[in-house]
Amino acid sequence: MMKKDNTLAKGTAIGIALGSLVGILTGNIALWLSLGIAIGVGTGTTLMKKKNKSKDEEL
């Protein structure tokens, strides 16, 4: 059984956590939660593409 690659989910979860934290501290949770999600998805997608590219180079 292959292990599922959940890099995007990890990036999104970290973005939500950090966005929520900054939003609570600044009092503007809507802005920072949205930014955290966007940054998390972007980071997760980038890491996923890099991981897939390195796997393709190994073959």
N, C-alpha and C positions, 0 to 999 in steps of 0.2 A: 504494500500500500504506500502510495506517494504522500509525502508530507505536503500539506497545503501551504502555499506562500501567502501570507497575510500581511505583507509589508504596508499595503495601502490602509488596512484597518488599524495597524499600529500607529501609523502617521496621523491618521484622523483622530484616534483616541488621545494621543499626546497633544494634538492641536486643541481639542476640546478642553482638555484638562488645563493647559496653559492659558487658553483664552478665558476660561471661566475664572481662573485665579486672578489674572490681570483685571478682568471685568469687575470682580468683586472689590478688588483693592482700589480701583479708580472710580467706582460707582457708575460705570457705563457698560453693563454686562452685554447688552445687545450688540454694541460695536465690537467689543473684544472677543465675544464668542464667535461672531461671524468671521472675524479676521483669523482667529485660531483655527477654525475649521478650514478656511481657505489655505492657510499656510500648511496645515497638517496634510491636506489632500495633495497639495503641490509637492511637499517633501516626500510623501509616500509614493507618489507616482514616479518621481525622479529616482528614488532608491530602487523601485521595482524595475524600471527600465535599465538602470545600471546593472542590477543583478542578472536580468535576462540577457543583457549584452555580454557579460562576462561568462555566462553559461554557454552562449553561442560560440564564443571564441575558444572555449575548451574543446569543443567538438571538432 
